[in-house]
């Protein structure tokens, strides 16, 4: 059974997507959606983790609505040209 939810994603572009949700009462993955498997290299040291998806969850996604980008004039300036300063407050008088 598919449990749908709406989620926001930022890669490759901001969008609202429809995705599946893992079963919260699944005994295999405890509602996480997959089972992590740690593995080591030839010396026995930790080398990473592989993710095995649980059968209670499908990893498909469908884009519902691409979200618009903010116009350049609304983006926050961080290169010192911001009139409000780094804290968001101006030290100039209001007149």
SULTA-V813592 format. One record per run of one state. SS is the DSSP state (alpha for helix, beta for strand, coil for the rest). FROM is the first residue (numbers start at 0). TO is the last residue. Records with the same first field share a line. If there is no record, write none. Layout:
BEGIN
SS=FROM-TO + FROM-TO
END
This chain:
BEGIN
coil=0-2 + 9-13 + 20-32 + 40-44 + 53-59 + 66-70 + 74-94
beta=3-8 + 14-19 + 33-39 + 45-52 + 60-65
alpha=71-73
END
